[in-house]
Amino acid sequence: MTLKKRLIMILVTAITVGGLYAAGRFGMAVSPKEPEEAQEESFLGHRETLYLWYADETLTDYLNSAAVSYGEYQDAVRVVPVYTPGLEYLETINQASLQTEEIPDLYIVSNDSLEKAYLAGLASEVKLPEGVPSMEEQLPGMAVRAVTYHDKQIGYPYYFETSCLLYNKTYLEDWARTQIVAKRDEDLAKEAQEQADSGNVEEEIQESHAEEEVSEEEIAAKLEEAVPETIDEILSFADVYDAPEQVEAVFKWDVSDIFYNYFIVGNYIDVGGEDGDNADSIHIYNENAIKALRVYQNLNQFFSIDTKEISYDGVLQDFLDGKIVYTVATTDALSKLEKAREDGIFSYDYGVSRVPDVSGGLESASLSVTQCVVVNGYSVKKDMANDFAVYLTQNNTGDLYARTGKLPVHCEGDTFEDTNAAAFLEEYERSVPMPKMIETSNFWVELEIAFARIWDGADANDELRALSEQIMGQVMGTEYTEEYLDVPETVTEEE
C-alpha cells in the first residue's frame, strides 16, 4: 500500500473511530460468545478455529501456507486467513466483532492505527507464552516502540517499511574504475616529468602501470567515495560525473510523497514522542527543521522535478531503465528489482545505503511503518490467538521476504545476509515510526502539502510555522500561536 492510500485510510479511520469507541464500549446487536462456550475441550478431532484478517493481497499465499504449517504444529487449532480490503478496515473488523459469530480473533494492521484499535476495544495487550523472550530481548528497539501504546505492547511487530538510498552500482563501479586509471596516468605523468627534470630518464617509464587490470578490491574501495553520506556529496558528484548517454538525472526521487521526503526533517520534528503516543510531545516548528527545509528547497535548482508529474512508480521505472544514478526507495524496491532482473528487463547491479544526511551539520531520519499482528480485544480465544501471533511473527518468518517481498522485523533465516536488505534494516532501526495519535492523523497530509509548497518556492519558515499552529490547535482544542523564529537565510560552512 502506498503512503497516499495509507494517509486516506488514516483520515477515514480517524473520522470513524469515535463510532468504533462508542460501539465497543456500549455494545451492538450481537454479543460475543462466553469463553466457556467457545473454548470447549478438543475432542474426537474437533478443532478450534481462529480467524486472521489481513488487507494486503500479496500475503494471501504466504498466510495460507503459515496456517497449514501451524495446524501441523498445533493440531487442535485451525487458522483461517480472511482477506479484507477496504479503506474502513478497522470499522469492518469492529462490525464483524460485534455482529457476527466469526469474530476476527487477530488481524494485521499498521502501527499508526494502534491507538484507534485500542480505544475501540479491538486491541489487547500482548501475552507472550511462557518461555518466549520479551520483545526487548529479541527485536529492534524501533519495532518495540512501534507497538507500544501508553507503556503497553498491544501488537506483535511483523514486517516493516522504510526508505533508503538506492544507487546504480554498475555506473558507480565504472566511474570508480575510470577514476583509478586516471589517477594512475596522472601519477605516471608526474613521475615522468620528475625524471625528465632530473635528467635521469629510464626506458621503463614508458611501461604504463595504468594499463594493468584494476582489482575488485580497488574498485570497492573507490566505490565507497561515490556512496554519499550527505546530499552535498551527491551534488559534488553530479558536478564531476561524466554520465552515460542514457542517464537523465544523477538524483531523482518522488518529491510529491512525504514518505520519500520525510528524511529531510525526520531528525528534527517530533510528533508523539518516542512511542508516537504522547500528545504533550509535539515539536514541529524549530530552527533545524527550517534549515533542513531550506536545503530541500534549494535542491530544486539542481534537480528540477515537477511535483505534479512525478510518481514513485515512474521514478523506479526510470531506475530500472538506467536513467537515474541515485534515488530514494522503499523496501518494496528490492523484490521489484530482483523480479525485473529475472525477467531480463534490468541489466544493472544496484546497491542500497542509508539515506544521506541533509548536510554536514543536519542529520537525516527516515519515516517507518511497522505492520503488526494484533489480538482482537473481543476474541474469546485470546490465548490461542496470542500463541499463533507469536508463531507467525517470530517462528515463521524465514521465507517471508522470499515469498512476499516483505522484510520481517524478526531476523530469522538468511534474509538479512543480503547486504541490501541489511541496509534497510539498519535504516529502520534509526527511523521515526509513524505516530498513533488520532488528533494528529492529518499531520502527514498537511506536511506533504507544505513540502510541495516549499519545493515550489514558498517560505519554509512560514509554512512550518503555520503547520505547527494547525496541529497544536487540534491537539489543544484551542487556537495556538507559535512565536516567530528569526532564522537567518545564510548558513554556516558546516551546514
Phi and psi in degrees as a GROMACS rama.xvg file:
@    title "Ramachandran Plot"
@    xaxis  label "Phi"
@    yaxis  label "Psi"
@TYPE xy
-72.7382  161.634  THR-2
-65.268  -33.7137  LEU-3
-60.6291  -44.3009  LYS-4
-64.7454  -39.0411  LYS-5
-63.9008  -39.3715  ARG-6
-63.9529  -39.0506  LEU-7
-63.9933  -41.7638  ILE-8
-62.2976  -40.9685  MET-9
-59.9822  -44.5732  ILE-10
-65.247  -40.9048  LEU-11
-63.7052  -46.153  VAL-12
-69.6875  -29.89  THR-13
-65.0538  -36.5858  ALA-14
-70.4748  -39.2664  ILE-15
-87.9279  -10.694  THR-16
-63.8802  -29.2786  VAL-17
-60.9642  -42.1894  GLY-18
-66.4585  -38.7979  GLY-19
-62.6299  -44.0382  LEU-20
-62.4104  -45.2925  TYR-21
-65.3895  -45.3099  ALA-22
-62.8907  -40.5751  ALA-23
-66.2792  -34.346  GLY-24
-85.5252  -32.7209  ARG-25
-109.568  -0.633623  PHE-26
83.2217  159.657  GLY-27
-131.474  -152.122  MET-28
-61.1449  -49.6797  ALA-29
-116.812  129.448  VAL-30
-88.1882  146.585  SER-31
-66.7943  157.033  PRO-32
-65.0837  153.456  LYS-33
-70.9097  147.801  GLU-34
-53.4337  -37.1583  PRO-35
-63.4273  -34.3164  GLU-36
-76.0541  -39.3886  GLU-37
-82.5975  -29.0856  ALA-38
-110.748  52.9246  GLN-39
-67.9819  156.972  GLU-40
-63.7229  141.826  GLU-41
-69.6521  128.713  SER-42
-145.975  151.242  PHE-43
46.6698  41.3852  LEU-44
83.4929  1.10641  GLY-45
-63.6699  136.673  HIS-46
-125.138  133.268  ARG-47
-70.6541  146.03  GLU-48
-111.423  130.278  THR-49
-109.036  135.44  LEU-50
-105.472  121.482  TYR-51
-108.689  116.025  LEU-52
-97.41  146.741  TRP-53
-153.404  159.376  TYR-54
-120.183  0.39522  ALA-55
-107.956  110.33  ASP-56
-63.2555  -24.3889  GLU-57
-66.5566  -12.9208  THR-58
-88.9036  -6.7046  LEU-59
-54.2797  -57.2883  THR-60
-61.8344  -40.8023  ASP-61
-65.1398  -45.1852  TYR-62
-67.958  -36.6998  LEU-63
-62.2448  -41.0938  ASN-64
-65.4319  -41.9344  SER-65
-63.642  -36.8198  ALA-66
-64.2357  -40.9056  ALA-67
-65.6596  -45.6455  VAL-68
-66.2318  -34.4436  SER-69
-68.5788  -35.769  TYR-70
-62.9751  -30.9289  GLY-71
-74.8026  -31.9818  GLU-72
-78.3244  -39.4692  TYR-73
-127.92  88.7042  GLN-74
-74.32  -3.54384  ASP-75
-89.5325  -3.80227  ALA-76
-127.161  135.274  VAL-77
-114.109  128.401  ARG-78
-105.417  129.483  VAL-79
-116.393  104.984  VAL-80
-70.5037  137.189  PRO-81
-125.841  110.358  VAL-82
-76.9647  121.607  TYR-83
-134.696  87.2546  THR-84
-79.6453  170.754  PRO-85
130.726  151.181  GLY-86
-70.7833  -31.4992  LEU-87
-96.7334  52.8892  GLU-88
-60.1357  -50.7691  TYR-89
-65.7507  -37.2701  LEU-90
-64.2173  -38.3947  GLU-91
-65.028  -40.3929  THR-92
-62.8131  -42.2059  ILE-93
-60.9395  -46.0173  ASN-94
-62.975  -42.8451  GLN-95
-65.639  -32.5575  ALA-96
-69.2725  -29.8631  SER-97
-107.599  -15.1633  LEU-98
-120.664  -2.728  GLN-99
-130.724  166.119  THR-100
-87.6149  -22.661  GLU-101
-90.0465  72.2362  GLU-102
-67.8683  134.202  ILE-103
-63.9771  108.833  PRO-104
-73.4281  -31.0866  ASP-105
-154.129  160.275  LEU-106
-155.24  162.809  TYR-107
-103.448  130.086  ILE-108
-151.367  156.054  VAL-109
-77.2384  152.901  SER-110
-62.5634  -26.2445  ASN-111
-69.3068  -11.5613  ASP-112
-98.7589  3.73442  SER-113
-67.4103  -37.6967  LEU-114
-63.2266  -43.5769  GLU-115
-59.4163  -44.9316  LYS-116
-64.2853  -43.2956  ALA-117
-66.3548  -45.1231  TYR-118
-65.9232  -26.0688  LEU-119
-86.9089  0.223027  ALA-120
80.6569  11.7615  GLY-121
-94.2259  0.833134  LEU-122
-135.475  136.117  ALA-123
-120.609  156.552  SER-124
-62.0944  137.979  GLU-125
-66.9859  152.718  VAL-126
-134.436  90.9029  LYS-127
-66.6489  134.755  LEU-128
-60.0037  155.393  PRO-129
-58.7431  133.736  GLU-130
92.5706  -10.7591  GLY-131
-87.192  125.752  VAL-132
-59.3379  153.24  PRO-133
-66.0486  161.291  SER-134
-59.4446  -40.4  MET-135
-60.5224  -29.1387  GLU-136
-78.6621  -24.1761  GLU-137
-128.815  -5.89896  GLN-138
-121.151  157.146  LEU-139
-58.6536  144.97  PRO-140
-56.207  -34.6889  GLY-141
-60.4517  -40.7108  MET-142
-64.8863  -40.3145  ALA-143
-65.7799  -42.4297  VAL-144
-61.4274  -37.5644  ARG-145
-63.2836  -32.02  ALA-146
-104.033  7.28749  VAL-147
-93.0359  128.98  THR-148
-133.543  113.989  TYR-149
49.4144  51.0695  HIS-150
69.6768  10.959  ASP-151
-115.031  139.713  LYS-152
-91.0024  112.675  GLN-153
-115.635  25.3417  ILE-154
-170.79  164.178  GLY-155
-106.885  117.439  TYR-156
-58.651  134.055  PRO-157
-116.286  -66.5004  TYR-158
-144.156  163.687  TYR-159
-131.038  163.618  PHE-160
-137.223  132.89  GLU-161
-152.693  -177.037  THR-162
-118.979  147.367  SER-163
-137.939  173.266  CYS-164
-86.4619  124.936  LEU-165
-108.232  131.989  LEU-166
-135  152.821  TYR-167
-79.7494  102.916  ASN-168
-69.1274  -32.6531  LYS-169
-60.3092  -47.7838  THR-170
-61.235  -43.5768  TYR-171
-70.3179  -34.1458  LEU-172
-67.6639  -39.1479  GLU-173
-62.7747  -41.8847  ASP-174
-62.3165  -44.0366  TRP-175
-61.1548  -44.2929  ALA-176
-61.4064  -43.7061  ARG-177
-62.6865  -41.2039  THR-178
-65.3067  -38.8672  GLN-179
-65.6952  -45.7845  ILE-180
-64.4099  -40.9509  VAL-181
-62.9793  -38.787  ALA-182
-66.6698  -38.2144  LYS-183
-62.6997  -44.2838  ARG-184
-62.4092  -40.3036  ASP-185
-63.279  -44.0682  GLU-186
-64.9968  -39.3287  ASP-187
-64.8555  -42.4932  LEU-188
-64.6229  -39.139  ALA-189
-64.3697  -42.9241  LYS-190
-63.6145  -41.6455  GLU-191
-63.9749  -40.4789  ALA-192
-65.7908  -39.588  GLN-193
-63.8348  -39.2271  GLU-194
-69.5238  -38.3376  GLN-195
-64.7415  -40.0811  ALA-196
-65.8916  -31.0282  ASP-197
-87.5163  -8.74093  SER-198
76.8322  12.6506  GLY-199
-115.016  72.0664  ASN-200
-87.9786  125.147  VAL-201
-108.529  143.801  GLU-202
-60.6517  -33.5249  GLU-203
-63.3744  -16.812  GLU-204
-64.1214  -20.5994  ILE-205
-75.7934  -15.7152  GLN-206
-79.335  98.2587  GLU-207
-77.7292  119.065  SER-208
-68.6897  -14.7945  HIS-209
-64.9184  -20.8519  ALA-210
-82.2602  -9.29996  GLU-211
-66.8442  150.608  GLU-212
-64.8514  137.703  GLU-213
-82.9253  126.986  VAL-214
-76.7893  159.076  SER-215
-63.1082  -35.6342  GLU-216
-63.9501  -41.8443  GLU-217
-63.5385  -42.3105  GLU-218
-64.6211  -43.6878  ILE-219
-61.6321  -40.9811  ALA-220
-65.5176  -41.8677  ALA-221
-70.7528  -32.9613  LYS-222
-60.6914  -32.5454  LEU-223
-59.0787  -29.5227  GLU-224
-68.9306  -25.9158  GLU-225
-92.9969  -6.55209  ALA-226
-91.3284  104.54  VAL-227
-73.5923  143.931  PRO-228
-97.2994  -18.6745  GLU-229
-137.769  161.835  THR-230
-64.1142  -33.4963  ILE-231
-57.3311  -37.0236  ASP-232
-68.3208  -31.2412  GLU-233
-65.6206  -43.0205  ILE-234
-63.946  -41.3266  LEU-235
-64.7183  -40.0679  SER-236
-64.1685  -42.0661  PHE-237
-61.6506  -32.4579  ALA-238
-66.6907  -31.2985  ASP-239
-110.241  -7.12067  VAL-240
-77.1472  124.739  TYR-241
-90.6616  88.2278  ASP-242
-73.5654  145.853  ALA-243
-59.3796  159.515  PRO-244
-58.4441  -35.2738  GLU-245
-77.4968  -11.8662  GLN-246
-75.5694  123.127  VAL-247
-100.961  -21.8665  GLU-248
-154.116  136.65  ALA-249
-71.9954  -42.1593  VAL-250
-136.325  124.692  PHE-251
-148.896  134.734  LYS-252
-149.948  169.296  TRP-253
-79.6203  93.9799  ASP-254
-77.6195  -1.36885  VAL-255
-92.735  -10.0592  SER-256
-115.41  125.299  ASP-257
-62.9659  -26.3057  ILE-258
-61.5824  -32.2236  PHE-259
-95.128  -7.58154  TYR-260
-103.245  -22.8139  ASN-261
-60.561  -27.7082  TYR-262
-57.937  -22.8474  PHE-263
-61.3629  -42.352  ILE-264
-114.352  -1.27806  VAL-265
-56.5147  -29.9978  GLY-266
-82.1224  -8.24405  ASN-267
-123.831  -4.22757  TYR-268
-111.359  131.33  ILE-269
-121.005  120.045  ASP-270
-127.746  94.3485  VAL-271
104.162  2.90318  GLY-272
73.7177  -166.019  GLY-273
-59.1126  -39.7841  GLU-274
-99.2923  1.52449  ASP-275
69.5996  26.028  GLY-276
-131.495  9.61828  ASP-277
-108.883  105.197  ASN-278
-67.6091  -15.6936  ALA-279
-86.052  -3.5868  ASP-280
-118.08  78.1372  SER-281
-129.942  114.989  ILE-282
-135.245  98.5309  HIS-283
-106.064  -44.9001  ILE-284
-94.0802  107.117  TYR-285
-153.933  166.144  ASN-286
-62.4206  -46.4682  GLU-287
-66.759  -36.2907  ASN-288
-64.7423  -39.2455  ALA-289
-63.5688  -45.7476  ILE-290
-61.6047  -42.8586  LYS-291
-63.481  -39.2624  ALA-292
-69.6778  -28.851  LEU-293
-69.4412  -38.2982  ARG-294
-61.1709  -44.9508  VAL-295
-57.2037  -46.3824  TYR-296
-61.5068  -40.2044  GLN-297
-65.6475  -22.9154  ASN-298
-64.3948  -22.3194  LEU-299
-63.4451  -22.8448  ASN-300
-71.9529  -29.3354  GLN-301
-96.2054  -36.1229  PHE-302
-125.664  87.0267  PHE-303
-71.5315  105.369  SER-304
-127.09  128.034  ILE-305
-84.9371  117.143  ASP-306
-62.8876  -22.1871  THR-307
-86.368  -17.111  LYS-308
-107.018  -21.0939  GLU-309
-78.6191  150.844  ILE-310
-151.567  153.954  SER-311
-63.6404  -44.1089  TYR-312
-61.4172  -39.0537  ASP-313
-66.5757  -40.6982  GLY-314
-64.3292  -44.301  VAL-315
-64.2825  -36.3973  LEU-316
-65.7852  -39.6381  GLN-317
-61.4997  -37.8485  ASP-318
-65.0803  -42.4153  PHE-319
-60.8276  -34.7404  LEU-320
-82.6616  1.0103  ASP-321
76.4435  23.584  GLY-322
-94.0994  -7.90162  LYS-323
-132.039  142.601  ILE-324
-91.0859  -47.9545  VAL-325
-124.131  145.857  TYR-326
-153.281  171.053  THR-327
-105.645  124.465  VAL-328
-133.891  157.661  ALA-329
-97.826  176.044  THR-330
-58.9432  -27.1566  THR-331
-63.0751  -20.9933  ASP-332
-62.1621  -33.4564  ALA-333
-59.3482  -51.8095  LEU-334
-67.5131  -34.5012  SER-335
-66.5937  -41.0787  LYS-336
-66.9544  -41.1856  LEU-337
-66.5095  -39.3172  GLU-338
-65.8174  -39.7548  LYS-339
-63.9854  -36.365  ALA-340
-65.3872  -43.9963  ARG-341
-62.9787  -35.2963  GLU-342
-80.8241  -3.6229  ASP-343
77.6063  20.0448  GLY-344
-111.406  8.74021  ILE-345
-138.274  112.464  PHE-346
-110.263  14.9908  SER-347
-110.807  159.098  TYR-348
-88.7601  153.649  ASP-349
-139.356  164.725  TYR-350
-142.142  162.087  GLY-351
-130.407  137.222  VAL-352
-141.669  170.644  SER-353
-62.0283  153.936  ARG-354
-62.5749  143.387  VAL-355
-69.472  152.169  PRO-356
-66.4171  155.763  ASP-357
-62.6528  -39.7415  VAL-358
-163.041  -176.049  SER-359
-63.1993  -24.8683  GLY-360
-112.183  -0.195833  GLY-361
-127.505  114.609  LEU-362
-86.3153  160.757  GLU-363
-111.399  165.371  SER-364
-159.244  123.657  ALA-365
-76.4285  161.943  SER-366
-87.5672  147.169  LEU-367
-137.555  152.182  SER-368
-126.463  131.768  VAL-369
-112.004  121.059  THR-370
-81.0489  134.322  GLN-371
-124.199  153.13  CYS-372
-101.103  120.467  VAL-373
-113.755  135.628  VAL-374
-87.6272  122.841  VAL-375
-65.2082  130.243  ASN-376
-63.0168  -20.276  GLY-377
-92.5089  -5.24075  TYR-378
-68.2897  140.236  SER-379
-97.8434  10.4929  VAL-380
-125.961  44.4742  LYS-381
-61.1521  -40.0295  LYS-382
-62.588  -43.801  ASP-383
-63.9289  -44.1805  MET-384
-63.2014  -41.2601  ALA-385
-59.5228  -43.862  ASN-386
-62.7546  -44.0532  ASP-387
-68.8179  -36.6151  PHE-388
-60.0881  -41.5947  ALA-389
-65.0504  -42.9834  VAL-390
-59.5416  -45.4043  TYR-391
-67.3016  -41.7065  LEU-392
-92.7556  -16.0733  THR-393
-123.655  -32.1593  GLN-394
-105.747  -3.19412  ASN-395
-136.611  37.4162  ASN-396
-108.594  3.01089  THR-397
-58.1408  -36.2715  GLY-398
-114.731  18.1386  ASP-399
-59.2858  -46.9715  LEU-400
-66.5447  -44.355  TYR-401
-62.1348  -32.4204  ALA-402
-98.0964  -22.408  ARG-403
-125.333  -16.5877  THR-404
80.9674  4.47167  GLY-405
-91.7095  136.163  LYS-406
-91.1205  117.852  LEU-407
-72.8577  150.69  PRO-408
-73.2375  -42.2019  VAL-409
-81.3905  118.39  HIS-410
-82.2686  73.4481  CYS-411
-100.335  146.93  GLU-412
77.6937  -159.807  GLY-413
-104.769  16.0941  ASP-414
-52.0649  -47.3396  THR-415
-92.3712  11.7069  PHE-416
-74.4488  -21.3323  GLU-417
-72.4666  125.157  ASP-418
-63.2737  -31.7672  THR-419
-72.1192  -41.2876  ASN-420
-65.0005  -38.842  ALA-421
-62.6216  -33.4269  ALA-422
-65.7845  -38.6761  ALA-423
-66.0864  -39.5017  PHE-424
-63.38  -41.1391  LEU-425
-62.5305  -41.9286  GLU-426
-66.8599  -40.232  GLU-427
-58.5545  -41.5532  TYR-428
-66.4389  -19.5459  GLU-429
-114.622  14.1353  ARG-430
-84.2675  -179.627  SER-431
-111.899  119.172  VAL-432
-73.6104  146.421  PRO-433
-61.7977  131.263  MET-434
-70.5023  162.586  PRO-435
-101.91  -9.39713  LYS-436
-69.9658  132.169  MET-437
-65.0528  -37.8776  ILE-438
-62.8002  -23.2116  GLU-439
-111.094  20.7489  THR-440
-64.2903  -22.1755  SER-441
-93.1536  2.99778  ASN-442
-57.4269  -41.5951  PHE-443
-68.4878  -38.0318  TRP-444
-63.9624  -45.5274  VAL-445
-68.3959  -37.039  GLU-446
-67.0005  -38.6154  LEU-447
-61.7476  -40.7715  GLU-448
-63.5561  -42.705  ILE-449
-62.8228  -42.2631  ALA-450
-59.0545  -43.6915  PHE-451
-62.6209  -40.9916  ALA-452
-66.9443  -41.8363  ARG-453
-65.7429  -41.3228  ILE-454
-57.8372  -37.0054  TRP-455
-87.6988  5.23146  ASP-456
118.325  -4.71162  GLY-457
-67.8063  155.718  ALA-458
-70.3183  122.957  ASP-459
-62.2148  -39.298  ALA-460
-62.5814  -48.1347  ASN-461
-64.7798  -42.6242  ASP-462
-64.8221  -44.0119  GLU-463
-69.4455  -37.7122  LEU-464
-63.7012  -44.1042  ARG-465
-64.485  -39.2061  ALA-466
-64.1151  -44.9962  LEU-467
-61.7316  -42.5978  SER-468
-63.3881  -37.4257  GLU-469
-66.8147  -48.7213  GLN-470
-67.4962  -42.6944  ILE-471
-64.3318  -35.6582  MET-472
-64.0084  -39.4638  GLY-473
-64.1195  -44.3421  GLN-474
-69.5143  -41.1057  VAL-475
-85.9449  -15.5897  MET-476
75.4546  17.5321  GLY-477
-152.496  162.53  THR-478
-61.9508  137.625  GLU-479
-129.679  138.634  TYR-480
-124.29  126.829  THR-481
-85.7598  137.316  GLU-482
-71.1041  128.884  GLU-483
-63.0911  132.869  TYR-484
-98.8152  120.95  LEU-485
-88.8111  92.7722  ASP-486
-103.398  114.987  VAL-487
-57.2061  145.757  PRO-488
-69.0629  -31.28  GLU-489
-74.2082  149.993  THR-490
-123.633  160.788  VAL-491
-75.7196  165.07  THR-492
-59.8259  -37.7424  GLU-493
-65.0099  -40.6484  GLU-494
